[in-house]
């Protein structure tokens, strides 16, 4: 399976569907939805990250 794209400096964990920031924080909004729907993981991650900014 191809890794999901996430912005530079972020890591995406396919097993849990979470996006972890370098500081070790996690964008919880991505969570289960991304794990259940990997095709939408990038859009969900980007939306969650933008909400945090």
C-alpha positions in Angstrom: 0.0 0.0 0.0 1.3 3.4 -0.9 1.9 5.8 2.0 -0.5 8.7 2.3 0.9 12.1 1.5 1.2 14.5 4.4 2.9 17.9 4.6 6.6 18.0 5.2 7.5 17.6 8.9 4.4 15.5 9.6 4.2 11.7 9.8 1.2 9.7 8.9 0.6 6.3 10.6 -1.6 4.2 8.4 -2.3 1.6 11.1 -4.1 4.2 13.3 -5.0 6.8 10.8 -3.4 9.6 12.9 -1.2 12.4 11.8 1.5 13.0 14.3 3.2 16.4 14.5 7.0 16.5 15.2 6.3 17.7 18.7 4.5 14.4 19.4 1.0 15.9 19.3 -1.7 14.1 17.3 -4.5 15.5 15.2 -7.3 13.5 16.8 -10.0 14.6 14.3 -8.3 12.3 11.7 -8.4 9.2 13.9 -10.8 6.4 13.0 -12.3 8.1 9.9 -9.0 8.1 8.1 -8.3 4.5 9.1 -11.7 3.4 7.8 -11.4 5.5 4.7 -7.8 5.8 3.7 -8.6 7.5 0.4 -9.9 10.5 2.4 -7.0 10.5 4.9 -5.1 13.3 3.2 -8.1 15.7 2.9 -9.1 15.0 6.5 -5.6 15.5 7.8 -5.2 18.7 5.9 -8.5 20.0 7.2 -7.6 19.1 10.7 -4.2 20.6 10.5 -5.6 23.9 9.1 -8.1 24.1 11.9 -5.2 23.9 14.4 -3.4 26.8 12.8 
